[in-house]
Amino acid sequence: MPFNLLKTYNQLLELAYLSVSKRTKLLLDIFKRDIEDNSDFNFRNKKVNPVKGEPIPMQTLFTHLTTVITDDATRKREFELNRSLRLHWVKHHIDEKKKDNILVFSADDGVGIRTYILDEAEKYVIVLAPYRNQKEYYLLTAYYLEGRNVEKLKKKYKRRLPEIL
């Protein structure tokens, strides 16, 4: 398990052999190291926060980064391997360590303004929402893009706002 803590972008975590409890502990350790306990978790000099309005915001964010909705009616979520394998990529992209094949843009997605960090080569996206004061972000989610989701994001990119919010 400790070798997973040494993984860097674009390596994938090795989770298949772990029990559910060990897998959860490992993912929580990575989440705490990179996000929850990271006092310098900023994107372009703006603080990145978990979504507010939930009982335990950091737990909710962890859930969004490692699970997917499996039932829209009940909003039930289940473990999602592709998101979890890449959990340690979030910080790498928030810190903008990768410069090539990255699209960073803001777009109105109908629900509100979202800022996207799209790693085209790895088919990975991080979704941020600007906080009302425009000096902070909420980290909404991050996930591996499958199927037509890459094309959908490229369409959003074509109708992007003139500046990143």
N, C-alpha and C positions, 0 to 999 in steps of 0.2 A: 504493500500500500504506500509506503513513503516515496517510492520512485515516482508515483503519480504526482506527488507534490513538486517534483523537479521538472515535470513536462513543461514545454514552452510552446508558443505558437509555431507552427501549425501541427504539432503532434496532437494525437487524440489520447484522452485518458483511457486507461485499461480498466474497464468496469465489469466485464462479462463474468469474470470468475469470482467476484465478490458477493457475499450475502447481502441482502437488502439493508441490514443494519450497518454493515461495514461500508457499503456503497454510500449510504446516506451520511455517515460520519465523514468519509473522505470528501464528499461534495460540500458538506458544511464547512470543513476545514479550509477548502479552497475558497469558498464564498466569503468566509470570515477574513481570510488573509487578503484577498484581492478587493473586497468591497466593504463589508461591514466594519472591519477594524482599520480600514484605510482612511486616515484623516485627510489625505490628499487625493481623494477620488473626484477628479474634476475633468470636464471636457471643455477644452478651449477656455480655460480660466473661469469656468462656471461650475459650481458645486453640483454633483450628481447625487440625488436623493432617491430613496424608495418611494413608491406611490403612497400618498397620504390617504387617510379615510378608512384604512383597514385597521383591525384591532392590533396587529403586530406587523408594522410595515416591512421590517427586514425579513420576517418569515414569509410574508406574502411575496416579496421580491424573489426570495430563494425558490419559492414554489413556481413562480412564473418562468424562472430560468432553467428549471429542471423537469417540468411537467407540461402536459398539453391537455386542453379541454377535450374530453371524449364524449360528453353529452351536453349539447347546447342548452337543453331545457333545464337541467339541474346544475349546470356549470361544473360538473364533476371533472376532476383532473386526475391524470395518471402519469406515472413516471414516463419520461420520453428520453430514450437513449441518445438520439442525435443531439439534442440540446445539451444533455449532461456531459457527453464526451468532449464538448467544446466550452465548458463553463470557464475554464482558465483563459479563454480567448477574449472575454469581455474586457478585462483590464488592458490587455494589449491594444485593443481597438480604441478604447476610451482614451488611452494615452497617446494615440495616433503614432504608434511605432512603425506601422506599415504605411508606406507612401504610394506604392504602385497598385493598380487595379482596385482602388478604393474610390467609391462615390460617397460624398458627404453632402446631404441636401435636406432642405425642409420642404414639406408639402402639406397642403390641407387635405386630409383624408376623409373629410365628411364628418368626422367626430370632433376634429380639432387639428391644430398644427402639430405635426410630428417631424422630428429630425431623425434622419436615417443615416447610419454608417453601414454602407453596403460593401462587403468584401466580395467582389465579382469572382475572383479566382477560386475562392473557397466556398462560394455560395452561402454566405453567412451574413446576417443582418442584426444590427442592434437598433432598437427603437427608443428614442427619447422624446419626452414632451416638455416643451419649455414651461417653466413655472410662471405664474402670473406676472411676477416682477421682471421676467426676462433675464434675471441674473443667476438663475439656477435651472437645473433640469430635473425631471423625474426620469428614472430608468424604468421603462415599461416592461421590456422583454428583450430577448436575444434568441435567435434560433437559426438552424440550418434550413436553407431553402430547398424545397423539393418541388418536383413537377413544374407547373407554370408560374410558380411564385417569383422566379427570377424575372420573367417577362412582365409580371404585374408591377414589380418594383421599378423596372426600367421605364414603364409607362408613367409611374408617379414621378420619376426623375425628369421626364420630358415636360411635365407640368409643374415643375418645382418652383418655389418662390425665388425671387431675385437674390435674396440673402438668406443665410442660415440663421434661424432664430434660436 
